[in-house]
Amino acid sequence: MRRIYVEWPQPAKALMLCFPAFFILSFILTALKLPFWAVLIPISLAGVSVFSLGFCIFRDIRNTATTWSRLYRESKNIAPDGFTIADLPTIKGMGFIYMLMGAMFVAGSLWTVFTTAR
């Protein structure tokens, strides 16, 4: 994981850190007894960052998915032309799943805000 962070291009590198940072921020805001809607803002931002990271991977922006596949091959000592489960289409599929996860985070927090509004 550390090597992925070091060698990934910049948009993906920053987005990879935004998700846990926003998620932890939501727990801190809960501990500070802020209003419920204020706690959902970082959760929505975490969803946006996961969606954006998935988009970078899915569209292979600045070779994000290619770098991930290459790093996996190197870590398992697989030849560049050898078959692995972490080929580029599989990694891009994972990026699409990240996009869905991010959309679910945002949709869930918006749903919660609108259904619990008083």
Number of C-alpha atoms within 10 A of each C-alpha: 6 6 10 15 15 10 13 20 16 13 14 25 16 14 20 18 14 20 23 15 15 19 19 15 17 22 14 13 16 15 10 10 11 12 10 15 15 14 21 22 19 23 26 24 20 26 28 22 25 29 26 21 26 29 20 23 27 23 14 17 15 15 15 26 28 19 18 21 22 16 18 17 20 12 10 9 10 13 11 11 7 9 10 15 11 17 17 19 14 15 21 23 15 17 25 20 17 22 24 17 17 25 19 16 21 23 14 15 21 16 12 14 16 10 9 9 9 5
